[in-house]
Amino acid sequence: MEYAVLAFFCGLSAAVIGKLKGSSFVLWFMVGLVLPVLGTLAAVFYRSERNEPRRQCPECGNVVALYDQVCMRCGRDLEWPEAVPG
Ligand SMILES: [Zn+2]
C-alpha cells in the first residue's frame, strides 16, 4: 500500500514537471507511476519540445518541425525556411 502511495506521488510530480515543460500530463503520470523516482528524474531532465524550432504548414496549418521538408498531415512540400523564428 505504501508503495502505491509513493508511486502515485512520484507519478504526480513527474506529470506536473512534464506538463510545465509543455509535454503531456497523462504521459508523464504514467511514466512516473511505472518508474517511480526515475520517471520524475526523466521529467526533470527531459528536453522541452517548446525549445525545438517549429513552423506552420501554409497549406493546412499543421505545426511541423522547422527542418521537416514535407508536411506530415497534407503532404505538402515545405520550402527551406529563410529565417529561424524566435
Ligand atoms: Zn500541411
PDB file of the backbone (N, CA, C, O) and the ligand in Angstrom, with CONECT records:
HET     ZN  A 101       1
ATOM      1  N   MET A   1       0.830  -1.207   0.000  1.00  0.00           N
ATOM      2  CA  MET A   1       0.000   0.000   0.000  1.00  0.00           C
ATOM      3  C   MET A   1       0.866   1.260   0.000  1.00  0.00           C
ATOM      4  O   MET A   1       0.599   2.222  -0.720  1.00  0.00           O
ATOM      5  N   GLU A   2       1.912   1.223   0.829  1.00  0.00           N
ATOM      6  CA  GLU A   2       2.794   2.393   0.872  1.00  0.00           C
ATOM      7  C   GLU A   2       3.470   2.627  -0.478  1.00  0.00           C
ATOM      8  O   GLU A   2       3.687   3.761  -0.904  1.00  0.00           O
ATOM      9  N   TYR A   3       3.793   1.515  -1.130  1.00  0.00           N
ATOM     10  CA  TYR A   3       4.433   1.643  -2.445  1.00  0.00           C
ATOM     11  C   TYR A   3       3.484   2.320  -3.429  1.00  0.00           C
ATOM     12  O   TYR A   3       3.893   3.156  -4.235  1.00  0.00           O
ATOM     13  N   ALA A   4       2.203   1.941  -3.345  1.00  0.00           N
ATOM     14  CA  ALA A   4       1.208   2.523  -4.257  1.00  0.00           C
ATOM     15  C   ALA A   4       1.108   4.036  -4.043  1.00  0.00           C
ATOM     16  O   ALA A   4       0.997   4.806  -4.997  1.00  0.00           O
ATOM     17  N   VAL A   5       1.149   4.444  -2.769  1.00  0.00           N
ATOM     18  CA  VAL A   5       1.071   5.871  -2.458  1.00  0.00           C
ATOM     19  C   VAL A   5       2.311   6.588  -2.986  1.00  0.00           C
ATOM     20  O   VAL A   5       2.224   7.662  -3.580  1.00  0.00           O
ATOM     21  N   LEU A   6       3.461   5.969  -2.756  1.00  0.00           N
ATOM     22  CA  LEU A   6       4.718   6.549  -3.232  1.00  0.00           C
ATOM     23  C   LEU A   6       4.708   6.671  -4.757  1.00  0.00           C
ATOM     24  O   LEU A   6       5.081   7.704  -5.312  1.00  0.00           O
ATOM     25  N   ALA A   7       4.274   5.593  -5.425  1.00  0.00           N
ATOM     26  CA  ALA A   7       4.229   5.591  -6.887  1.00  0.00           C
ATOM     27  C   ALA A   7       3.286   6.670  -7.387  1.00  0.00           C
ATOM     28  O   ALA A   7       3.557   7.334  -8.387  1.00  0.00           O
ATOM     29  N   PHE A   8       2.160   6.841  -6.670  1.00  0.00           N
ATOM     30  CA  PHE A   8       1.189   7.839  -7.086  1.00  0.00           C
ATOM     31  C   PHE A   8       1.801   9.241  -7.038  1.00  0.00           C
ATOM     32  O   PHE A   8       1.655  10.024  -7.976  1.00  0.00           O
ATOM     33  N   PHE A   9       2.478   9.541  -5.948  1.00  0.00           N
ATOM     34  CA  PHE A   9       3.046  10.885  -5.810  1.00  0.00           C
ATOM     35  C   PHE A   9       4.235  11.099  -6.756  1.00  0.00           C
ATOM     36  O   PHE A   9       4.464  12.206  -7.245  1.00  0.00           O
ATOM     37  N   CYS A  10       4.978  10.029  -7.001  1.00  0.00           N
ATOM     38  CA  CYS A  10       6.055  10.128  -7.987  1.00  0.00           C
ATOM     39  C   CYS A  10       5.468  10.398  -9.375  1.00  0.00           C
ATOM     40  O   CYS A  10       5.982  11.217 -10.137  1.00  0.00           O
ATOM     41  N   GLY A  11       4.381   9.690  -9.680  1.00  0.00           N
ATOM     42  CA  GLY A  11       3.711   9.907 -10.953  1.00  0.00           C
ATOM     43  C   GLY A  11       3.192  11.325 -11.074  1.00  0.00           C
ATOM     44  O   GLY A  11       3.285  11.957 -12.126  1.00  0.00           O
ATOM     45  N   LEU A  12       2.640  11.810  -9.962  1.00  0.00           N
ATOM     46  CA  LEU A  12       2.080  13.157  -9.948  1.00  0.00           C
ATOM     47  C   LEU A  12       3.178  14.210 -10.155  1.00  0.00           C
ATOM     48  O   LEU A  12       3.002  15.160 -10.918  1.00  0.00           O
ATOM     49  N   SER A  13       4.301  14.029  -9.471  1.00  0.00           N
ATOM     50  CA  SER A  13       5.385  15.001  -9.607  1.00  0.00           C
ATOM     51  C   SER A  13       5.951  14.979 -11.027  1.00  0.00           C
ATOM     52  O   SER A  13       6.235  16.027 -11.608  1.00  0.00           O
ATOM     53  N   ALA A  14       6.112  13.774 -11.579  1.00  0.00           N
ATOM     54  CA  ALA A  14       6.606  13.672 -12.957  1.00  0.00           C
ATOM     55  C   ALA A  14       5.626  14.331 -13.918  1.00  0.00           C
ATOM     56  O   ALA A  14       6.033  15.006 -14.864  1.00  0.00           O
ATOM     57  N   ALA A  15       4.319  14.130 -13.669  1.00  0.00           N
ATOM     58  CA  ALA A  15       3.290  14.693 -14.543  1.00  0.00           C
ATOM     59  C   ALA A  15       3.312  16.218 -14.504  1.00  0.00           C
ATOM     60  O   ALA A  15       3.207  16.877 -15.538  1.00  0.00           O
ATOM     61  N   VAL A  16       3.451  16.774 -13.291  1.00  0.00           N
ATOM     62  CA  VAL A  16       3.465  18.233 -13.147  1.00  0.00           C
ATOM     63  C   VAL A  16       4.684  18.821 -13.860  1.00  0.00           C
ATOM     64  O   VAL A  16       4.580  19.821 -14.570  1.00  0.00           O
ATOM     65  N   ILE A  17       5.837  18.186 -13.661  1.00  0.00           N
ATOM     66  CA  ILE A  17       7.064  18.668 -14.306  1.00  0.00           C
ATOM     67  C   ILE A  17       6.948  18.556 -15.820  1.00  0.00           C
ATOM     68  O   ILE A  17       7.302  19.479 -16.553  1.00  0.00           O
ATOM     69  N   GLY A  18       6.441  17.398 -16.282  1.00  0.00           N
ATOM     70  CA  GLY A  18       6.275  17.205 -17.724  1.00  0.00           C
ATOM     71  C   GLY A  18       5.331  18.238 -18.318  1.00  0.00           C
ATOM     72  O   GLY A  18       5.571  18.771 -19.401  1.00  0.00           O
ATOM     73  N   LYS A  19       4.242  18.515 -17.583  1.00  0.00           N
ATOM     74  CA  LYS A  19       3.255  19.488 -18.053  1.00  0.00           C
ATOM     75  C   LYS A  19       3.880  20.888 -18.133  1.00  0.00           C
ATOM     76  O   LYS A  19       3.639  21.624 -19.090  1.00  0.00           O
ATOM     77  N   LEU A  20       4.676  21.245 -17.133  1.00  0.00           N
ATOM     78  CA  LEU A  20       5.339  22.548 -17.121  1.00  0.00           C
ATOM     79  C   LEU A  20       6.273  22.692 -18.306  1.00  0.00           C
ATOM     80  O   LEU A  20       6.508  23.798 -18.792  1.00  0.00           O
ATOM     81  N   LYS A  21       6.802  21.572 -18.768  1.00  0.00           N
ATOM     82  CA  LYS A  21       7.732  21.612 -19.898  1.00  0.00           C
ATOM     83  C   LYS A  21       7.015  21.507 -21.234  1.00  0.00           C
ATOM     84  O   LYS A  21       7.647  21.358 -22.279  1.00  0.00           O
ATOM     85  N   GLY A  22       5.688  21.585 -21.193  1.00  0.00           N
ATOM     86  CA  GLY A  22       4.926  21.595 -22.433  1.00  0.00           C
ATOM     87  C   GLY A  22       4.655  20.216 -22.985  1.00  0.00           C
ATOM     88  O   GLY A  22       4.289  20.074 -24.152  1.00  0.00           O
ATOM     89  N   SER A  23       4.832  19.179 -22.147  1.00  0.00           N
ATOM     90  CA  SER A  23       4.561  17.825 -22.608  1.00  0.00           C
ATOM     91  C   SER A  23       3.231  17.338 -22.041  1.00  0.00           C
ATOM     92  O   SER A  23       2.478  18.107 -21.444  1.00  0.00           O
ATOM     93  N   SER A  24       2.955  16.057 -22.235  1.00  0.00           N
ATOM     94  CA  SER A  24       1.668  15.509 -21.816  1.00  0.00           C
ATOM     95  C   SER A  24       1.645  15.187 -20.332  1.00  0.00           C
ATOM     96  O   SER A  24       2.542  14.514 -19.824  1.00  0.00           O
ATOM     97  N   PHE A  25       0.618  15.666 -19.634  1.00  0.00           N
ATOM     98  CA  PHE A  25       0.446  15.389 -18.211  1.00  0.00           C
ATOM     99  C   PHE A  25       0.232  13.896 -17.980  1.00  0.00           C
ATOM    100  O   PHE A  25       0.863  13.291 -17.113  1.00  0.00           O
ATOM    101  N   VAL A  26      -0.675  13.312 -18.773  1.00  0.00           N
ATOM    102  CA  VAL A  26      -1.026  11.897 -18.610  1.00  0.00           C
ATOM    103  C   VAL A  26       0.181  11.010 -18.913  1.00  0.00           C
ATOM    104  O   VAL A  26       0.455  10.052 -18.191  1.00  0.00           O
ATOM    105  N   LEU A  27       0.890  11.335 -19.977  1.00  0.00           N
ATOM    106  CA  LEU A  27       2.059  10.539 -20.372  1.00  0.00           C
ATOM    107  C   LEU A  27       3.079  10.469 -19.246  1.00  0.00           C
ATOM    108  O   LEU A  27       3.569   9.393 -18.902  1.00  0.00           O
ATOM    109  N   TRP A  28       3.391  11.621 -18.678  1.00  0.00           N
ATOM    110  CA  TRP A  28       4.412  11.656 -17.624  1.00  0.00           C
ATOM    111  C   TRP A  28       3.899  11.075 -16.318  1.00  0.00           C
ATOM    112  O   TRP A  28       4.682  10.574 -15.511  1.00  0.00           O
ATOM    113  N   PHE A  29       2.580  11.139 -16.104  1.00  0.00           N
ATOM    114  CA  PHE A  29       1.997  10.497 -14.932  1.00  0.00           C
ATOM    115  C   PHE A  29       2.212   8.985 -15.020  1.00  0.00           C
ATOM    116  O   PHE A  29       2.561   8.334 -14.036  1.00  0.00           O
ATOM    117  N   MET A  30       1.994   8.441 -16.222  1.00  0.00           N
ATOM    118  CA  MET A  30       2.210   7.005 -16.450  1.00  0.00           C
ATOM    119  C   MET A  30       3.671   6.636 -16.220  1.00  0.00           C
ATOM    120  O   MET A  30       3.983   5.643 -15.563  1.00  0.00           O
ATOM    121  N   VAL A  31       4.562   7.461 -16.778  1.00  0.00           N
ATOM    122  CA  VAL A  31       5.996   7.194 -16.645  1.00  0.00           C
ATOM    123  C   VAL A  31       6.395   7.194 -15.175  1.00  0.00           C
ATOM    124  O   VAL A  31       7.107   6.302 -14.716  1.00  0.00           O
ATOM    125  N   GLY A  32       5.926   8.208 -14.439  1.00  0.00           N
ATOM    126  CA  GLY A  32       6.252   8.303 -13.024  1.00  0.00           C
ATOM    127  C   GLY A  32       5.650   7.176 -12.211  1.00  0.00           C
ATOM    128  O   GLY A  32       6.214   6.750 -11.203  1.00  0.00           O
ATOM    129  N   LEU A  33       4.490   6.693 -12.660  1.00  0.00           N
ATOM    130  CA  LEU A  33       3.799   5.619 -11.954  1.00  0.00           C
ATOM    131  C   LEU A  33       4.543   4.292 -12.151  1.00  0.00           C
ATOM    132  O   LEU A  33       4.710   3.517 -11.210  1.00  0.00           O
ATOM    133  N   VAL A  34       4.979   4.049 -13.373  1.00  0.00           N
ATOM    134  CA  VAL A  34       5.663   2.792 -13.693  1.00  0.00           C
ATOM    135  C   VAL A  34       7.093   2.820 -13.170  1.00  0.00           C
ATOM    136  O   VAL A  34       7.608   1.811 -12.688  1.00  0.00           O
ATOM    137  N   LEU A  35       7.726   3.977 -13.268  1.00  0.00           N
ATOM    138  CA  LEU A  35       9.110   4.122 -12.816  1.00  0.00           C
ATOM    139  C   LEU A  35       9.207   5.227 -11.777  1.00  0.00           C
ATOM    140  O   LEU A  35       9.647   6.334 -12.089  1.00  0.00           O
ATOM    141  N   PRO A  36       8.800   4.938 -10.538  1.00  0.00           N
ATOM    142  CA  PRO A  36       8.875   5.975  -9.502  1.00  0.00           C
ATOM    143  C   PRO A  36      10.310   6.469  -9.344  1.00  0.00           C
ATOM    144  O   PRO A  36      11.255   5.703  -9.532  1.00  0.00           O
ATOM    145  N   VAL A  37      10.472   7.714  -9.007  1.00  0.00           N
ATOM    146  CA  VAL A  37      11.762   8.392  -8.860  1.00  0.00           C
ATOM    147  C   VAL A  37      12.436   8.554 -10.225  1.00  0.00           C
ATOM    148  O   VAL A  37      12.765   9.668 -10.634  1.00  0.00           O
ATOM    149  N   LEU A  38      12.641   7.427 -10.931  1.00  0.00           N
ATOM    150  CA  LEU A  38      13.274   7.508 -12.249  1.00  0.00           C
ATOM    151  C   LEU A  38      12.417   8.321 -13.221  1.00  0.00           C
ATOM    152  O   LEU A  38      12.933   9.120 -14.003  1.00  0.00           O
ATOM    153  N   GLY A  39      11.113   8.106 -13.158  1.00  0.00           N
ATOM    154  CA  GLY A  39      10.210   8.840 -14.035  1.00  0.00           C
ATOM    155  C   GLY A  39      10.252  10.328 -13.758  1.00  0.00           C
ATOM    156  O   GLY A  39      10.234  11.150 -14.674  1.00  0.00           O
ATOM    157  N   THR A  40      10.309  10.664 -12.457  1.00  0.00           N
ATOM    158  CA  THR A  40      10.390  12.072 -12.063  1.00  0.00           C
ATOM    159  C   THR A  40      11.698  12.682 -12.560  1.00  0.00           C
ATOM    160  O   THR A  40      11.720  13.798 -13.077  1.00  0.00           O
ATOM    161  N   LEU A  41      12.784  11.933 -12.396  1.00  0.00           N
ATOM    162  CA  LEU A  41      14.087  12.420 -12.869  1.00  0.00           C
ATOM    163  C   LEU A  41      14.073  12.591 -14.388  1.00  0.00           C
ATOM    164  O   LEU A  41      14.616  13.557 -14.923  1.00  0.00           O
ATOM    165  N   ALA A  42      13.445  11.638 -15.066  1.00  0.00           N
ATOM    166  CA  ALA A  42      13.358  11.722 -16.530  1.00  0.00           C
ATOM    167  C   ALA A  42      12.618  12.982 -16.939  1.00  0.00           C
ATOM    168  O   ALA A  42      13.002  13.654 -17.896  1.00  0.00           O
ATOM    169  N   ALA A  43      11.537  13.308 -16.200  1.00  0.00           N
ATOM    170  CA  ALA A  43      10.767  14.517 -16.498  1.00  0.00           C
ATOM    171  C   ALA A  43      11.616  15.765 -16.268  1.00  0.00           C
ATOM    172  O   ALA A  43      11.533  16.733 -17.023  1.00  0.00           O
ATOM    173  N   VAL A  44      12.439  15.729 -15.206  1.00  0.00           N
ATOM    174  CA  VAL A  44      13.289  16.878 -14.880  1.00  0.00           C
ATOM    175  C   VAL A  44      14.307  17.115 -15.997  1.00  0.00           C
ATOM    176  O   VAL A  44      14.566  18.252 -16.391  1.00  0.00           O
ATOM    177  N   PHE A  45      14.874  16.023 -16.494  1.00  0.00           N
ATOM    178  CA  PHE A  45      15.936  16.171 -17.489  1.00  0.00           C
ATOM    179  C   PHE A  45      15.423  16.127 -18.925  1.00  0.00           C
ATOM    180  O   PHE A  45      16.187  16.277 -19.879  1.00  0.00           O
ATOM    181  N   TYR A  46      14.111  15.918 -19.061  1.00  0.00           N
ATOM    182  CA  TYR A  46      13.503  15.879 -20.380  1.00  0.00           C
ATOM    183  C   TYR A  46      13.641  17.243 -21.057  1.00  0.00           C
ATOM    184  O   TYR A  46      13.349  18.282 -20.464  1.00  0.00           O
ATOM    185  N   ARG A  47      14.084  17.215 -22.286  1.00  0.00           N
ATOM    186  CA  ARG A  47      14.264  18.463 -23.022  1.00  0.00           C
ATOM    187  C   ARG A  47      12.913  18.928 -23.561  1.00  0.00           C
ATOM    188  O   ARG A  47      12.231  18.197 -24.279  1.00  0.00           O
ATOM    189  N   SER A  48      12.546  20.135 -23.207  1.00  0.00           N
ATOM    190  CA  SER A  48      11.236  20.641 -23.589  1.00  0.00           C
ATOM    191  C   SER A  48      11.097  20.739 -25.098  1.00  0.00           C
ATOM    192  O   SER A  48      11.986  21.217 -25.803  1.00  0.00           O
ATOM    193  N   GLU A  49       9.933  20.265 -25.574  1.00  0.00           N
ATOM    194  CA  GLU A  49       9.672  20.340 -27.008  1.00  0.00           C
ATOM    195  C   GLU A  49       9.480  21.780 -27.468  1.00  0.00           C
ATOM    196  O   GLU A  49       9.598  22.086 -28.655  1.00  0.00           O
ATOM    197  N   ARG A  50       9.185  22.654 -26.518  1.00  0.00           N
ATOM    198  CA  ARG A  50       8.969  24.056 -26.889  1.00  0.00           C
ATOM    199  C   ARG A  50      10.246  24.706 -27.387  1.00  0.00           C
ATOM    200  O   ARG A  50      10.203  25.710 -28.098  1.00  0.00           O
ATOM    201  N   ASN A  51      11.395  24.127 -27.011  1.00  0.00           N
ATOM    202  CA  ASN A  51      12.661  24.698 -27.460  1.00  0.00           C
ATOM    203  C   ASN A  51      12.982  24.324 -28.900  1.00  0.00           C
ATOM    204  O   ASN A  51      13.859  24.924 -29.521  1.00  0.00           O
ATOM    205  N   GLU A  52      12.272  23.329 -29.430  1.00  0.00           N
ATOM    206  CA  GLU A  52      12.505  22.931 -30.808  1.00  0.00           C
ATOM    207  C   GLU A  52      11.939  23.994 -31.745  1.00  0.00           C
ATOM    208  O   GLU A  52      10.800  24.428 -31.572  1.00  0.00           O
ATOM    209  N   PRO A  53      12.714  24.411 -32.721  1.00  0.00           N
ATOM    210  CA  PRO A  53      12.166  25.360 -33.696  1.00  0.00           C
ATOM    211  C   PRO A  53      11.049  24.712 -34.504  1.00  0.00           C
ATOM    212  O   PRO A  53      11.202  23.610 -35.031  1.00  0.00           O
ATOM    213  N   ARG A  54       9.929  25.413 -34.592  1.00  0.00           N
ATOM    214  CA  ARG A  54       8.786  24.866 -35.305  1.00  0.00           C
ATOM    215  C   ARG A  54       8.187  25.907 -36.229  1.00  0.00           C
ATOM    216  O   ARG A  54       8.437  27.103 -36.081  1.00  0.00           O
ATOM    217  N   ARG A  55       7.399  25.448 -37.176  1.00  0.00           N
ATOM    218  CA  ARG A  55       6.698  26.365 -38.063  1.00  0.00           C
ATOM    219  C   ARG A  55       5.402  25.713 -38.500  1.00  0.00           C
ATOM    220  O   ARG A  55       5.182  24.517 -38.308  1.00  0.00           O
ATOM    221  N   GLN A  56       4.550  26.537 -39.093  1.00  0.00           N
ATOM    222  CA  GLN A  56       3.248  26.047 -39.516  1.00  0.00           C
ATOM    223  C   GLN A  56       3.239  25.764 -41.002  1.00  0.00           C
ATOM    224  O   GLN A  56       3.839  26.488 -41.796  1.00  0.00           O
ATOM    225  N   CYS A  57       2.549  24.703 -41.359  1.00  0.00           N
ATOM    226  CA  CYS A  57       2.341  24.403 -42.771  1.00  0.00           C
ATOM    227  C   CYS A  57       1.412  25.461 -43.364  1.00  0.00           C
ATOM    228  O   CYS A  57       0.326  25.690 -42.832  1.00  0.00           O
ATOM    229  N   PRO A  58       1.820  26.110 -44.455  1.00  0.00           N
ATOM    230  CA  PRO A  58       0.972  27.158 -45.057  1.00  0.00           C
ATOM    231  C   PRO A  58      -0.289  26.578 -45.686  1.00  0.00           C
ATOM    232  O   PRO A  58      -1.242  27.307 -45.962  1.00  0.00           O
ATOM    233  N   GLU A  59      -0.294  25.279 -45.910  1.00  0.00           N
ATOM    234  CA  GLU A  59      -1.436  24.629 -46.563  1.00  0.00           C
ATOM    235  C   GLU A  59      -2.550  24.291 -45.568  1.00  0.00           C
ATOM    236  O   GLU A  59      -3.708  24.655 -45.772  1.00  0.00           O
ATOM    237  N   CYS A  60      -2.184  23.593 -44.492  1.00  0.00           N
ATOM    238  CA  CYS A  60      -3.218  23.103 -43.585  1.00  0.00           C
ATOM    239  C   CYS A  60      -3.053  23.623 -42.165  1.00  0.00           C
ATOM    240  O   CYS A  60      -3.904  23.366 -41.314  1.00  0.00           O
ATOM    241  N   GLY A  61      -1.963  24.356 -41.890  1.00  0.00           N
ATOM    242  CA  GLY A  61      -1.791  24.923 -40.559  1.00  0.00           C
ATOM    243  C   GLY A  61      -1.198  23.959 -39.552  1.00  0.00           C
ATOM    244  O   GLY A  61      -1.053  24.300 -38.378  1.00  0.00           O
ATOM    245  N   ASN A  62      -0.854  22.764 -39.991  1.00  0.00           N
ATOM    246  CA  ASN A  62      -0.233  21.786 -39.102  1.00  0.00           C
ATOM    247  C   ASN A  62       1.133  22.296 -38.644  1.00  0.00           C
ATOM    248  O   ASN A  62       1.902  22.828 -39.445  1.00  0.00           O
ATOM    249  N   VAL A  63       1.431  22.132 -37.354  1.00  0.00           N
ATOM    250  CA  VAL A  63       2.725  22.555 -36.831  1.00  0.00           C
ATOM    251  C   VAL A  63       3.734  21.425 -37.022  1.00  0.00           C
ATOM    252  O   VAL A  63       3.538  20.310 -36.539  1.00  0.00           O
ATOM    253  N   VAL A  64       4.803  21.730 -37.727  1.00  0.00           N
ATOM    254  CA  VAL A  64       5.815  20.718 -38.017  1.00  0.00           C
ATOM    255  C   VAL A  64       7.170  21.214 -37.531  1.00  0.00           C
ATOM    256  O   VAL A  64       7.347  22.406 -37.278  1.00  0.00           O
ATOM    257  N   ALA A  65       8.116  20.306 -37.401  1.00  0.00           N
ATOM    258  CA  ALA A  65       9.464  20.696 -37.043  1.00  0.00           C
ATOM    259  C   ALA A  65      10.031  21.580 -38.148  1.00  0.00           C
ATOM    260  O   ALA A  65       9.727  21.396 -39.327  1.00  0.00           O
ATOM    261  N   LEU A  66      10.855  22.535 -37.750  1.00  0.00           N
ATOM    262  CA  LEU A  66      11.368  23.527 -38.701  1.00  0.00           C
ATOM    263  C   LEU A  66      12.052  22.874 -39.898  1.00  0.00           C
ATOM    264  O   LEU A  66      11.945  23.357 -41.025  1.00  0.00           O
ATOM    265  N   TYR A  67      12.747  21.786 -39.646  1.00  0.00           N
ATOM    266  CA  TYR A  67      13.562  21.201 -40.706  1.00  0.00           C
ATOM    267  C   TYR A  67      12.868  20.059 -41.444  1.00  0.00           C
ATOM    268  O   TYR A  67      13.476  19.390 -42.280  1.00  0.00           O
ATOM    269  N   ASP A  68      11.576  19.841 -41.126  1.00  0.00           N
ATOM    270  CA  ASP A  68      10.807  18.879 -41.920  1.00  0.00           C
ATOM    271  C   ASP A  68      10.594  19.462 -43.306  1.00  0.00           C
ATOM    272  O   ASP A  68      10.268  20.639 -43.456  1.00  0.00           O
ATOM    273  N   GLN A  69      10.779  18.635 -44.302  1.00  0.00           N
ATOM    274  CA  GLN A  69      10.640  19.141 -45.661  1.00  0.00           C
ATOM    275  C   GLN A  69       9.291  18.809 -46.275  1.00  0.00           C
ATOM    276  O   GLN A  69       8.928  19.325 -47.332  1.00  0.00           O
ATOM    277  N   VAL A  70       8.548  17.931 -45.589  1.00  0.00           N
ATOM    278  CA  VAL A  70       7.214  17.570 -46.056  1.00  0.00           C
ATOM    279  C   VAL A  70       6.262  17.606 -44.870  1.00  0.00           C
ATOM    280  O   VAL A  70       6.580  17.101 -43.794  1.00  0.00           O
ATOM    281  N   CYS A  71       5.074  18.218 -45.075  1.00  0.00           N
ATOM    282  CA  CYS A  71       4.069  18.234 -44.021  1.00  0.00           C
ATOM    283  C   CYS A  71       3.537  16.822 -43.802  1.00  0.00           C
ATOM    284  O   CYS A  71       3.170  16.125 -44.748  1.00  0.00           O
ATOM    285  N   MET A  72       3.505  16.417 -42.531  1.00  0.00           N
ATOM    286  CA  MET A  72       3.074  15.059 -42.232  1.00  0.00           C
ATOM    287  C   MET A  72       1.561  14.895 -42.387  1.00  0.00           C
ATOM    288  O   MET A  72       1.072  13.772 -42.506  1.00  0.00           O
ATOM    289  N   ARG A  73       0.820  15.998 -42.388  1.00  0.00           N
ATOM    290  CA  ARG A  73      -0.632  15.889 -42.457  1.00  0.00           C
ATOM    291  C   ARG A  73      -1.134  15.934 -43.898  1.00  0.00           C
ATOM    292  O   ARG A  73      -1.912  15.071 -44.307  1.00  0.00           O
ATOM    293  N   CYS A  74      -0.701  16.922 -44.666  1.00  0.00           N
ATOM    294  CA  CYS A  74      -1.271  17.075 -46.000  1.00  0.00           C
ATOM    295  C   CYS A  74      -0.275  16.719 -47.113  1.00  0.00           C
ATOM    296  O   CYS A  74      -0.636  16.679 -48.289  1.00  0.00           O
ATOM    297  N   GLY A  75       0.970  16.464 -46.730  1.00  0.00           N
ATOM    298  CA  GLY A  75       1.941  16.008 -47.719  1.00  0.00           C
ATOM    299  C   GLY A  75       2.526  17.109 -48.580  1.00  0.00           C
ATOM    300  O   GLY A  75       3.199  16.828 -49.571  1.00  0.00           O
ATOM    301  N   ARG A  76       2.276  18.377 -48.212  1.00  0.00           N
ATOM    302  CA  ARG A  76       2.798  19.491 -48.990  1.00  0.00           C
ATOM    303  C   ARG A  76       4.312  19.588 -48.835  1.00  0.00           C
ATOM    304  O   ARG A  76       4.848  19.425 -47.739  1.00  0.00           O
ATOM    305  N   ASP A  77       4.983  19.853 -49.934  1.00  0.00           N
ATOM    306  CA  ASP A  77       6.422  20.108 -49.868  1.00  0.00           C
ATOM    307  C   ASP A  77       6.658  21.450 -49.209  1.00  0.00           C
ATOM    308  O   ASP A  77       6.071  22.455 -49.609  1.00  0.00           O
ATOM    309  N   LEU A  78       7.507  21.472 -48.211  1.00  0.00           N
ATOM    310  CA  LEU A  78       7.777  22.716 -47.500  1.00  0.00           C
ATOM    311  C   LEU A  78       9.125  23.267 -47.936  1.00  0.00           C
ATOM    312  O   LEU A  78      10.119  22.549 -48.040  1.00  0.00           O
ATOM    313  N   GLU A  79       9.118  24.578 -48.187  1.00  0.00           N
ATOM    314  CA  GLU A  79      10.364  25.213 -48.592  1.00  0.00           C
ATOM    315  C   GLU A  79      11.294  25.353 -47.397  1.00  0.00           C
ATOM    316  O   GLU A  79      10.849  25.432 -46.252  1.00  0.00           O
ATOM    317  N   TRP A  80      12.566  25.383 -47.672  1.00  0.00           N
ATOM    318  CA  TRP A  80      13.546  25.577 -46.609  1.00  0.00           C
ATOM    319  C   TRP A  80      13.331  26.954 -45.977  1.00  0.00           C
ATOM    320  O   TRP A  80      13.243  27.949 -46.696  1.00  0.00           O
ATOM    321  N   PRO A  81      13.245  27.028 -44.649  1.00  0.00           N
ATOM    322  CA  PRO A  81      12.952  28.321 -44.003  1.00  0.00           C
ATOM    323  C   PRO A  81      14.088  29.323 -44.204  1.00  0.00           C
ATOM    324  O   PRO A  81      15.269  28.990 -44.115  1.00  0.00           O
ATOM    325  N   GLU A  82      13.685  30.555 -44.478  1.00  0.00           N
ATOM    326  CA  GLU A  82      14.685  31.593 -44.686  1.00  0.00           C
ATOM    327  C   GLU A  82      15.215  32.125 -43.361  1.00  0.00           C
ATOM    328  O   GLU A  82      16.398  32.436 -43.225  1.00  0.00           O
ATOM    329  N   ALA A  83      14.314  32.221 -42.390  1.00  0.00           N
ATOM    330  CA  ALA A  83      14.718  32.738 -41.085  1.00  0.00           C
ATOM    331  C   ALA A  83      14.201  31.813 -39.996  1.00  0.00           C
ATOM    332  O   ALA A  83      13.109  31.255 -40.102  1.00  0.00           O
ATOM    333  N   VAL A  84      14.987  31.662 -38.966  1.00  0.00           N
ATOM    334  CA  VAL A  84      14.569  30.845 -37.837  1.00  0.00           C
ATOM    335  C   VAL A  84      13.779  31.722 -36.876  1.00  0.00           C
ATOM    336  O   VAL A  84      14.321  32.675 -36.317  1.00  0.00           O
ATOM    337  N   PRO A  85      12.505  31.407 -36.679  1.00  0.00           N
ATOM    338  CA  PRO A  85      11.700  32.243 -35.768  1.00  0.00           C
ATOM    339  C   PRO A  85      12.105  32.067 -34.306  1.00  0.00           C
ATOM    340  O   PRO A  85      12.509  30.993 -33.859  1.00  0.00           O
ATOM    341  N   GLY A  86      11.976  33.168 -33.596  1.00  0.00           N
ATOM    342  CA  GLY A  86      12.168  33.157 -32.168  1.00  0.00           C
ATOM    343  C   GLY A  86      13.527  32.745 -31.715  1.00  0.00           C
ATOM    344  O   GLY A  86      13.791  32.703 -30.513  1.00  0.00           O
TER     345      GLY A  86
HETATM  346 ZN    ZN A 101       0.116  20.619 -44.277  1.00  0.00          ZN2+
END
